[in-house]
Amino acid sequence: MFKVSRYVFYDIIKNKIILGYTLFLFVVSMSMFRMEDSNKKAILSLLTIILIVIPLVSVVFSTIHYYNSYEFIELLLSQPLSRTRILLSEYAGVCISLLSSFFIGLGIPVMLYAFNPTGLSFLFTGSALTMVFTSLAFWVSVKARDKARGIGTALLLWFYFALIYDGLVLLILFSFSDYPLEKITLLLSALNPLDLGRIFIMLKMDVSALMGYTGALYKDFFGSMSGMLFTSGIMIIWIILPLWLSVRKFKRKDL
Amino acid sequence: MTRFYLLILSLVITSRVLSNTIRVGSNEKLKTIKQALLLAKSGDTVLVQYGIYREGSLTITKPLTLLGIGFPVLDGENKVENLVISGKDVTIRGFQFRDSRHSSSNDYAAIDIIDATNIRIDNNKIINAHFGIHIANSTYCTVSNNFIKGQAVSEQSAGNGIHIWKSDHATIENNHIQGHRDGIYFEFVTQSVIRKNTSENNIRYGLHFMFSHQDQYIGNIFRNNGTGVAVMYTRNVTMTGNHFEKNWGNSSYGILLKDITDSDLSGNQFTNNTIGIFMEGGNRIKVEKNIFKNNGWAMKIQANCSDNFINYNNFSNNTFDISTNGTMVLSDFSRNYWDKYEGYDINKDGFGDVPYHPVSLYAMVIEQNPSSVILLHSFMVTLLDKAEKAMPVLTPENLVDKQPLMKPIQL
């Protein structure tokens, strides 16, 4: 299994796109930290990167990679290897390469300039989101045979999580503003890994005081150990569930 | 000239002769302060050596100077008010007041000053008092260089550090107050000065201020208090050079201004507060040359405020700069520095050429629906804000800085 993952990893490393991605993250985060007079503001700007760029790159890169290595997968299938193993190795290879560029590009500057709970929660969220969106991309690409359709769906998924979902939440909040919505919003945030990650970082940045009653409730929840477990647990579900679905599909698929 | 000096000298000598010094201490003839106070005549000085004095409540009604050497302890044993002063010309210096009586219905204090004039409380320590210093119906009182530390637990059972009621010409200077309900409390106190005090970790307000006209507070530090500073129902207050820091929490304000008129709020620093300034019913207030940094909301200014001048302030690193609850804006917001300003300055006169709207759309949204704050910093909210900035529809049109500064003011 690791042998295949290693092949995938080396193959991706040779690719210039991943190098560009690393360089982009590194330059952006370094310049943010150097430019802004306080780390807090830099982290805030980087939050946008984490919430927009990382999911987008993860999802698009993984989808394209899957379709491009279709022949390689077919070749592997002719070997005495189980299908589960092949797909998981592919996933691991892509994930490891994306994660390593994340940690080099963003991790090093964050460690240098903001080595504190906020910075660490930042790295945690970023890596979790990378894995979540890679996993989602695999599910989409296993499902759709057509490349254009696969990439389109992947982009749509990203669009949904980054933008449409929050719009819907805002709509719900306004339509039911007469009711106590704290618990509901907590549940709603769990249904979107981006929201979950954002709230997790935000509460670490101590903006909870702005959030009034909702903030106090969230702070109690996310600040505690059980909140940490909840966040990690939900993130893991978000990683495992699409991956499991794609493995299941891949096993039965007529390639 | 020599004759003048001689005159002064003789005056000093005669006054020395006229006023006696009475010594109290375990090695002296007089063992208790009570005896000394009985013996003392007007204008005398009572010198108290270090020791622990458990004499119940002491009362001073004549002009006296009470000096402690090495901070002798006046222990109230949680039963009495340590010291009650009325009359005039009393100076208390160098004592440690400990464990005064606590009550949830009466205002017991370590030092209770009532119906007095020209009282000086200088360089004392007041530890675990219900009220630290309670001044009522008095004039020309000075409270300076005291260290007041309470152990307040809840708002209902706690007292204030320095509490002044219906007085005038009070001076509160260089005190350090912590752990009380309100650090400094002023009600019906006029023409008074609060200067260079530090009020921190109090469970309610660092400074609480009501119906107290023509007062000044200058150069104080209010840090980490439950709800910051509240100034209410007052006119002609001068508030300059103060630091409002770390008043952080669900209902915390750097300063809460309610029904304040004709006042001056300039040269202050607001850092790390949930809300820097909350203004309700404020008229003709000058808010100038303040620094707003790292606050949740730098200013919340309600629609019922009018004719305020908010100029030459630096707004940097706040989550929201200004927020308001309506569309009516009757105050002037020009010539401030906003770090979120993205305009340009072609003619290089230091003012941006594009007007700046400091109220973001999302600040308005949160005002209407507080729970939507959980979408803060999300991509959608950023987009909405940008769209609104380009074409203001929902944010108040008049709340605009037509001459935003390109660079922060050096303060």
Interface residues (C-beta under 8 A of the other chain):
Chain A: D37 S38 K40 K41 L44 L47 T48 L51 I52 A162 L163 D166 G167 V169 L170 L173 F174 S177 L181 E182 T185 S189 L194 D195 R198 I199 M202 D206 V207 A209 L210 M211 G212 Y213 T214 G215 A216 Y218
Chain B: W248 G249 N250 S252 T274 N294 G296 W297 S316 N317 T319 V365 Q368 N369 P370 S371 S372 V373 I374 L375 L376 H377 S378 F379 M380 V381 T382 L383
